[in-house]
């Protein structure tokens, strides 16, 4: 059974930084690309960025390019968020993707997510 657990969220002022983590289990970690998604109240969940299976390639939503960085190691997925803006406020989730550039989540189940609030 796929299990996804996000952590690291919090409240920061505009311009601040946070680093999110995602611990995943129940599937072959090195067989899937991984993505971060976010959802704000009243909005659809949106894709934020993705990292390839080997970790050498990433691509991002235009609005976060140059500010967010995705990385992965043998066990976890990370999202380094710098220069945060109020519009980044959302609940952040991770999920696997069957192939790179396919943004659709491979797992129908989601973790609890981790809340990021950017406010002065």
N, C-alpha and C positions, 0 to 999 in steps of 0.2 A: 504494500500500500504506500502510495506516494505521500510524503509528509514534507511540508514546507513551513519553515519558522523564521519570520523576519524579526529583526531587533535593531536597536540603535536610534530610533526616532527621538524627537524631543521638540522643545520650543527654542527658537533662536531669533535673533534680530536680523533684519535685512543685511546682507553682506556676510553673514556668518557661514559656518560650515558644519556639516554632520557627516558621519560615515555609517551607512546602514550595512547590516549583514544578513545573509540568508543561509540557513542550514537546511540542507535537503537530504532526504533519504528515501529509500524504497524504489529507486531506479538506478540504472548504471550511469553514474555521474558523468563519466567521460564519453558518453554516447549522445549527449544532448547539448545544444546551445542553450543559453540561459538569458532570460530577459527580466528587466524590472518594469513594473507597471504602477500607475497611481490612479487614485479615484478621489475626487472631491465631492462633497455633498451635493446631490442633485445633478451630478454629471456622470457620463459613462466612464468606465474604466479606460484609461489610455495607456498605450505603450510608451515607455520612456527611453529604453535603450537595450541593446543586446550585445552579448559576447559570444564568440565562436567556441566550438568544442575545445579547441586547443588553447584558447585564450589570446590568440595573436591578433584577432580582428574584433573591432567594436563599431557600432554605429548607433546614432542617437536621434531623438526627436530634435527638430531644429531649435526649439526654444531652450534646450538645455545644452546644446553643443558648446564646448569650450568651458563649461562650468561643472558638468558631471562627468565622472570617470568610473567605468565598470571594470572590475577585475575579478578573477577567480583563482582559487588554489585547489588543492586536492580534495578539500572537503566543503568549501563554502564559496558563496558569491558575495561581492561587495559593491556598494555604490558610494563613492566619494562625492559629496555635493558641496561645492564651493560657491561663493557669491550668491547665496540664496536670496530669492525674491519672494514677496508675499504670494505671488501666483504659483509658487511651488508648494504651497500648503495643500496637503492631501494625505491620504493613507497610502502607503507604498507596499507593494507586493512583489514577490518573485514567482517565476514559473519557468518550466523547461519548454524548449522548442525543438521540434523534431529535426529541423535543419536550419542552418544559418540563413537569415533573411526571411524566414517564415516567422511572422510575429504571433501567430496563433498559439495559445497555450496548449502544451501537450497534456497537461493534467487537468481534468475537469474540476478537481478540488483545489481550493486555495487555502493558504494560511490565514492567520488573523490579521496579518499586515502590521505595519508600524506607523504611527502617526507622526507627521512632520508639520510643524506650525511655524510659519515665518511671520513675525509681527513685531512692530516697534512698540 
